[in-house]
Amino acid sequence: MDSDPAVTLYVTGIVLSFIFSAVFSIVKIIFFSIDNSVSHGDDDNDRLHALQVETVFKHKQLLSSTVSLGKTFSNSAFSIFLFLLLIKLFPSVLLVNIIWITALTSVII
């Protein structure tokens, strides 16, 4: 196995971007499930939590856009780090494929 620090950096980037993507998915699931179960109870604590959730859901499109943008960046970072890791580990195989794909797409276009 290659002990280059770049490999460690790429693997760390892959893991962190996967975790961030999962966090954004979980945030969206949790907030939209809370939206269906918000109740105004008699307890002051319940009212406070319901008010806080309602302030978030006044801007539901902003929450959804932020989550989508975060997932897009996380998934893009995952792909980039994975591509860089594969180039580092298998430089000759991927370089030939990249040249072939580039040549093929230039002929099609």
C-alpha positions in Angstrom: 0.0 0.0 0.0 1.2 3.4 -0.8 2.2 5.5 2.2 1.9 8.8 0.5 0.3 11.6 2.6 -1.9 12.4 -0.4 -3.6 9.0 -0.2 -4.5 9.7 3.4 -5.8 13.1 2.5 -8.0 11.7 -0.3 -9.4 8.9 1.9 -10.2 11.5 4.6 -11.9 13.7 2.0 -13.9 10.8 0.8 -15.1 9.8 4.3 -15.9 13.4 5.3 -17.8 14.2 2.2 -19.8 11.0 2.6 -20.6 12.0 6.2 -21.6 15.5 5.2 -23.9 14.1 2.5 -25.5 11.8 5.1 -25.9 14.7 7.6 -27.7 16.8 5.0 -30.0 14.0 4.2 -30.7 13.4 7.8 -31.4 17.1 8.5 -33.9 17.2 5.7 -35.7 14.0 6.9 -35.8 15.2 10.5 -37.1 18.7 9.8 -39.8 17.5 7.4 -40.9 14.8 9.8 -41.0 17.4 12.6 -43.2 19.6 10.4 -45.9 16.9 10.4 -45.8 16.3 14.1 -45.6 19.8 15.6 -48.3 20.3 18.2 -49.0 23.3 20.4 -49.2 21.8 23.9 -50.2 23.3 27.2 -46.6 23.2 28.4 -44.5 26.4 27.9 -41.6 24.2 26.8 -43.7 22.6 24.1 -44.9 26.0 22.9 -41.3 27.3 22.7 -40.2 24.3 20.6 -43.3 24.7 18.4 -42.5 28.3 17.8 -38.8 27.6 17.0 -39.9 24.9 14.5 -42.4 27.3 12.9 -39.8 30.0 12.4 -37.7 27.5 10.5 -40.6 26.4 8.4 -41.6 30.0 7.4 -38.6 29.7 5.1 -39.1 26.0 4.0 -37.8 26.7 0.5 -34.6 28.2 1.9 -34.1 25.1 4.1 -34.7 22.8 1.2 -32.4 24.8 -1.1 -29.6 24.8 1.5 -29.9 21.1 2.0 -29.8 20.4 -1.7 -26.9 22.7 -2.2 -25.0 21.1 0.6 -25.7 17.6 -0.7 -24.5 18.7 -4.2 -21.2 20.0 -2.9 -20.7 16.9 -0.7 -21.4 14.6 -3.6 -19.2 16.6 -5.9 -16.3 16.5 -3.4 -16.8 12.8 -2.9 -16.5 12.2 -6.7 -13.4 14.5 -7.0 -11.6 12.9 -4.0 -12.4 9.4 -5.3 -11.2 10.3 -8.8 -7.9 11.8 -7.4 -7.4 8.7 -5.2 -7.9 6.4 -8.2 -5.4 8.4 -10.3 -2.9 8.2 -7.5 -3.3 4.5 -7.0 -3.7 3.5 -10.7 -2.1 6.2 -12.8 -1.5 4.3 -16.0 -4.9 2.6 -16.3 -6.9 5.8 -15.6 -4.7 7.9 -17.8 -5.3 5.7 -20.8 -9.1 5.7 -20.2 -9.2 9.5 -19.7 -7.3 10.0 -23.0 -9.7 7.5 -24.8 -12.8 9.1 -23.4 -11.5 12.6 -24.3 -10.8 11.5 -27.8 -14.2 9.8 -28.1 -16.1 12.9 -26.9 -14.2 15.2 -29.2 -15.2 13.0 -32.2 -18.9 13.0 -31.1 -19.0 16.7 -30.6 
